[in-house]
Amino acid sequence: MAGKKKILIAEDERAIAEFVEALLSLNGYETAIAGNGREAVEKARSFFPDMVLMDIMMPKLSGLDATKILRDDPAFKNTVIMMLTSLTQMGDAEKAFEAGANDYLGKPFEAERLLQKVKKHLGE
């Protein structure tokens, strides 16, 4: 049996990060949390997640910039990056995809919808 899939949660709102971490842990995923964009890049480089759930509006480095940095690194070319964001205006999703995101989910989101997307992207 393969090891647990690893998911990095890049989210500066602690309550949201902890909710997502609990949800994913209860469903068998190994998780790590990064509280800002710069930390997300650093943690990705040590944790090597299968997937990153990336907020867009974060301190130190935006989720868009963090996504671009990860996409420029060959080690993360196959890592799934899904934006989890309250930015849901026209054009926000476009910017996310241009930065290299694979998917986009607006906040607030339903736990079941998030799990469906995670499982789909991780081939489960």
C-alpha positions, 0 to 999 in steps of 0.5 A, a space after each residue: 500500500 502506498 503512503 498517505 498523500 501529503 497536502 500542504 495548506 497555505 492559509 493565513 486565517 488560522 481557523 480555516 487552516 485548522 478546519 481544513 487540516 482536521 477535515 483532511 486528517 480525518 480522511 487519511 491525508 498527511 498535512 502541513 500548514 503554512 501561514 503565509 506565501 513565503 512559508 508555503 514555498 519553504 514548507 513545500 520544499 521540505 514537505 514535498 506535498 502531492 497537493 497544495 491548497 493555496 490561499 491567494 491573499 496572504 502576507 509576505 508573498 501572495 498565493 499567486 506569487 508562491 504558485 509561480 515560484 513553485 511552478 518554476 521549480 521542476 520538483 513541483 511541476 506535477 504537484 497539484 495546486 488548488 486555490 482556496 480563496 475568497 477572491 471570486 470576482 471575474 478574472 480572479 480564477 483566470 489569474 490563478 490559472 495563469 499563475 499555474 493553479 490546477 483548480 480553484 475553489 471559492 470561500 466559503 466552501 462546503 467540506 464535501 465539495 473540497 474533499 471531492 476535488 482533493 480526491 479527484 485531483 489525487 486520483 482517488 
